[in-house]
Amino acid sequence: MSGPSPIARLFGSGVILWENFPVWQLREALEDDLAEAKGNCSPAEAVDNRVAVACEWLIQAGPALFKLCLLNRQDLDEGMRRSSGAGGLFSGNPGFNLEPWSFWKRRLGELRSVVGERVVSSVDRAVEGMKASEVALVKN
């Protein structure tokens, strides 16, 4: 997949600091109803594509995203609140905090049985990467 990987890697390494982009990508794939996934492909392919993009964000930038979640910023201005608002399936606090992080991990587990064969390994890698991000910070 050539989509978000370079951007996710740059975000994960701290070169790009624009937080909205990963929130939008993760929200669209993990917090919204995928029955409405559209595009110039079949509905199943649209679901696979959205989930694959979310997985790439979590694989390439998981530690950076988890650190943002740990910061649990409550001082978001109104514009940031709107742009990082939660999707329809998630009722917790939007943006980066431990609520969406936990939801994303659980949701990936649910979606594993829905996505096509080519995306299952990405889901597994993303969930393992999320767990590794958590463990790494606890050990440090």
C-alpha positions as CSV (number, residue, x, y, z in Angstrom):
1,M,0.0,0.0,0.0
2,S,1.5,3.3,-1.0
3,G,-1.1,5.6,0.6
4,P,-0.5,6.7,4.1
5,S,2.7,4.8,4.8
6,P,5.2,7.6,3.9
7,I,3.1,10.2,5.7
8,A,2.6,7.9,8.7
9,R,6.3,7.2,8.9
10,L,7.1,10.9,8.8
11,F,4.5,11.5,11.5
12,G,5.8,8.7,13.6
13,S,9.4,10.1,13.4
14,G,8.2,13.6,14.4
15,V,8.9,15.3,11.1
16,I,5.2,16.0,10.5
17,L,3.3,17.2,13.5
18,W,-0.2,17.7,12.0
19,E,-2.4,15.7,14.4
20,N,-5.7,16.0,12.5
21,F,-4.7,13.8,9.6
22,P,-4.3,10.6,11.5
23,V,-7.4,11.3,13.6
24,W,-9.4,11.7,10.4
25,Q,-8.1,8.5,8.9
26,L,-8.5,6.4,12.1
27,R,-12.0,7.9,12.7
28,E,-13.2,7.1,9.2
29,A,-12.1,3.5,9.4
30,L,-12.6,2.6,13.0
31,E,-15.3,5.0,14.4
32,D,-17.7,5.3,11.5
33,D,-20.1,2.7,10.1
34,L,-18.3,0.9,7.4
35,A,-21.5,-0.1,5.7
36,E,-21.5,3.3,4.2
37,A,-17.9,2.9,2.8
38,K,-18.0,4.1,-0.8
39,G,-15.5,4.6,-3.6
40,N,-14.8,3.5,-7.1
41,C,-14.7,-0.1,-5.9
42,S,-17.0,-2.7,-4.3
43,P,-18.3,-2.0,-0.8
44,A,-16.0,-4.9,0.5
45,E,-13.0,-3.3,-1.2
46,A,-13.9,0.1,0.3
47,V,-14.0,-1.4,3.8
48,D,-10.7,-3.2,3.2
49,N,-9.1,0.0,2.0
50,R,-10.2,2.1,5.0
51,V,-9.1,-0.5,7.5
52,A,-5.8,-1.0,5.7
53,V,-5.2,2.8,5.9
54,A,-5.9,2.8,9.6
55,C,-3.6,-0.2,10.1
56,E,-0.8,1.6,8.3
57,W,-1.2,4.6,10.6
58,L,-1.0,2.4,13.7
59,I,1.9,0.3,12.3
60,Q,4.0,3.2,11.1
61,A,3.2,5.7,13.8
62,G,1.8,3.7,16.7
63,P,4.3,4.8,19.3
64,A,3.8,8.5,18.4
65,L,0.0,8.2,18.4
66,F,0.1,6.4,21.7
67,K,2.2,9.1,23.3
68,L,-0.4,11.7,22.1
69,C,-3.1,9.6,23.6
70,L,-1.2,9.6,26.9
71,L,-1.0,13.4,26.9
72,N,-4.8,13.4,27.0
73,R,-5.0,17.0,26.1
74,Q,-8.2,18.6,27.4
75,D,-7.3,22.1,26.2
76,L,-8.5,21.7,22.6
77,D,-9.9,24.8,21.1
78,E,-13.3,24.7,19.4
79,G,-11.8,24.2,15.9
80,M,-9.7,21.3,17.0
81,R,-12.6,19.7,18.8
82,R,-14.7,19.9,15.6
83,S,-11.9,18.6,13.4
84,S,-11.0,15.7,15.8
85,G,-14.6,14.9,16.7
86,A,-15.6,11.3,17.3
87,G,-17.2,9.1,14.7
88,G,-20.7,7.7,15.0
89,L,-19.7,4.4,16.7
90,F,-17.5,6.0,19.3
91,S,-19.2,7.9,22.2
92,G,-16.1,8.8,24.2
93,N,-13.9,11.9,24.2
94,P,-12.7,12.6,20.7
95,G,-9.1,13.3,19.6
96,F,-6.1,11.6,21.2
97,N,-6.6,10.1,24.6
98,L,-6.8,6.6,26.0
99,E,-10.5,6.2,25.2
100,P,-10.2,6.2,21.4
101,W,-6.9,4.2,21.6
102,S,-8.7,1.4,23.5
103,F,-11.7,1.6,21.2
104,W,-9.5,1.5,18.0
105,K,-7.7,-1.6,19.3
106,R,-11.0,-3.4,20.2
107,R,-12.6,-2.3,16.9
108,L,-9.7,-3.7,14.9
109,G,-10.3,-7.0,16.6
110,E,-13.9,-6.9,15.6
111,L,-13.1,-5.9,12.0
112,R,-10.6,-8.8,11.6
113,S,-13.4,-11.2,10.8
114,V,-15.0,-8.7,8.3
115,V,-12.0,-7.7,6.2
116,G,-10.6,-9.6,3.3
117,E,-7.7,-12.0,3.5
118,R,-5.2,-9.3,2.3
119,V,-6.0,-7.0,5.2
120,V,-6.1,-9.6,8.1
121,S,-2.3,-9.6,8.5
122,S,-2.3,-5.7,8.6
123,V,-4.9,-5.9,11.3
124,D,-2.8,-8.3,13.3
125,R,0.3,-6.2,12.9
126,A,-1.5,-3.0,13.9
127,V,-3.0,-4.6,17.1
128,E,0.4,-6.1,18.0
129,G,2.1,-2.7,17.4
130,M,-0.5,-1.0,19.6
131,K,0.3,-3.6,22.4
132,A,4.0,-3.1,21.9
133,S,3.6,0.7,22.1
134,E,1.9,0.3,25.4
135,V,4.5,-2.2,26.8
136,A,7.4,-0.1,25.6
137,L,6.2,3.0,27.5
138,V,5.5,1.0,30.6
139,K,9.0,-0.5,30.6
140,N,10.6,3.0,30.2
